[in-house]
Amino acid sequence: MNTILPIGSVVKVRNLKKLMMIFGFLQSHGAQPDVCFDYVGVPYPEGNIDLRAHFGFQRSDIEQVLFEGYRTEDFEGIEKLFEIKDAYEQQKLKEKEAEK
């Protein structure tokens, strides 16, 4: 999925039984500090019940969007951050291929 979803969106994530509600963007996780996850979510409908319930996932992990959150023109700044992240990851891939 290439569309950037706003906070409050509820999605089905591959390999998870619970639905996830997006509540953050572009974050790393203590268990995987070198990975920048596109989204951080919490179980739906429970919400933010514990730090251990926060789950990082990528856009490509989303199987289905059940609800799309509220979007205003302020959200354009978040979309720009995703463009920067994507460009950075593409550059890293090119550098890795050049090393081979």
N, C-alpha and C positions, 0 to 999 in steps of 0.2 A: 504494500500500500504506500503510495507516494504522497497522498494528501496528509498534511499535518493536522492532527486533531487537537482541539482545544481542551483545556482542563474541564473535567466533568463528563467527558465522553466515556461511555461504557463499551468495552470491547471483549471479544472472545480471543484469548491468546493461545497459540499452539501449545500443546502439552500441559495445559492447566485445566483443572476441572471447574474452578471458580471463575466467574466473570471478573474483570478488573475495571476499576474506575481510575482514569488518568488524573493525577493531581500534581504532576511535575514534569519537567523537561530536562534533557541533556545533563544527566547526573551520573556519577560513578557510584559504585557500591563497595563497601569494605571488603567483601569477598573477592571482588574483581576490580581493583583500583585502576587498572590500565584500560578498562572498557568504559566508554561513554555511552550510556543507554539513551535512546531517543526519548523514552518515557519512563516514568516511575508511577506505579499504580498501587492501589489497595483493593482488597477483595470487595466485591459488590454483592449484597447491599450493606455489609458490615461497616465498611469505611476504615478509617485510621484507628485500628484497635491496639496496635503495638508496632514498634519499629521493625520487629522481625517479620511483620506482615507486608512490608514494603517490597515491591517486586519490580526490578528493572527489566525492560524489554525493548526490542527494536521494532521499527515500523514493519519490517518483514515478518515479524512473529504474529501479527494481527491477522486472524482468520475472518473475523466478522465484526462490523461496527453495529452495535445495537442501539446506541444513542449518541448523537453528536452534541457536545457541549456548546455553550454560548460563545459567539465569535463577534468581536468588534474590530474597528480599524487598529486598535492597540495591539491586536494579535499579529499584525504584519511584522512587528519587531521579532517575535518568536520565529516566524517563518524565515526571516533573514538569518537568524542564528543557525537554523537547520541547513540553509544553503552553505553557510561557512563551514559547518561540520562536514557536510557532504564533499565539499571541495578539498578539505584537509584529508579526508579518508581516501579520496581518489589520488591525491598526491602521494600519500603513503604507499598505496598499491603500486603506483608507477615506480617509486623508488625501490620497492621490494623486488619488482620484476627486473629492474635494471641491475640489481645485485646478482641475479642468477647467471 
